[in-house]
Amino acid sequence: MTGVLSGRAQPGPLQADLLAGLRGILQAIRPDADLRLIRRAYDVAAAWHDGQTRFSGDPYITHPLAVAAILAGLGASDQALCAALLHDTTALTAYTFAELNREFGTEITGLVAGIAALDQITHQGSSTTAQAIAAATAADPRVLAIKIADRLHNMRTVEFLPPDKQLQKAAQARDVFVPAARLLRLGTVESELAALASTTLSRNRYARTASGHLLTAMAALLPPATQARWREEWLGELHTLPARRSRARFAAHTLLGVPRLAVTLRRPAPGHRQARP
């Protein structure tokens, strides 16, 4: 533990507050959880992901923490929760499987390795992914459960991805991960995944049209923190318009207003003072 954290930022107050939410779930559902072990896994993940952010701008650690919280609500084991917290460390940081094994043992390392293998396959076709899920379930259902929770959180925050990525994630959620959740009898997860996938596919129905591409390009002219919100609003408006001509008219009208909107969004709020050097 000391070797991993040396030279890296220690978890701060914000991260401690985030961890309190997971601790609260465990105290309510599984009070016998090994909080010391889970805290150690969190500290390692937070240290290695320090400085990394998601497309939303949130600290990256919020993602594995959310995955762990989903699993905690399902009564997952201590080892599964640790693997959920650590599942992206070996892929996105310099943390190695050897270090992971040395600090957390073969069981947790095996779960993280299984997730990494499943991640590689999910970038391929759905039929291949379905076969991999069947194999993962037969080997250790916990690997599949963690991956399903991972996809659920990604779908909860999918609006921050480009439209093409949203469509890809949503289609795979519908075709692969919803049936996988059903296979593991995770009813509430299955229902939420199905609803999120359906909503995302519907909202982005016109994302690949000429009007959709134009609106997506225009969103890039806005401040980064506001792009996802306005892109989603514009694409959602396209979905309500019945005819191609009305969608083209809306895109053209929006285009005319983007420069003024960009200026407005970049203007300091009333009463805001610039910091003096």
C-alpha angles and dihedrals in degrees: 000000000000091000093054096048098041112111092010131098115274118231109276133212093277092055091046089054090050091051090052089068092057090046090053092053091050093048090053099043107023111013092174092066116132096248092177093058093044091049090051091053090048093050091051093048092046092050095049094044092046110134094016119117137191126236087267091060092246119133108272093237088071089072101057088039091055090048090052091048091053090051093045088057088056093052096253120178125261091253092052091050092050090049090050091053092048100036097109100036097090092045101044104029139039091262108125133212088241091058091044091052092047093052103035108019136238099299097059091038090053091053092050090047090051091052091049090052091049090049090057092052097046088067088066130067124313094246091055090046091051090053091049091050091052089051092046091051092051092048101041122340089202090072091056093044091054092048091050091051089048091054092045092057091044089053091049088058099031094118090079092064125085112269095254091054090047091055092047094049093045095049091050091047090053097043102037116012099043091056089043091054089049089051091056091043093241094152101173092045091048092052095048093046091050092049094047092047092049093047093048094048091048094046092050096043091116098034092106096049122099090257091049093051090049093051092047090052091049092053088063089067091064127082108286094242092059101040098090093049095051094040090054092046093051095046089047089054090052088056091059095052114091103203137051091233093055091048091051090048091051092049092050093047091049091049090059092054099045097087092054091044091051091052092048093050092050094048114105115252117258111279093018113136127202113244112251119232 
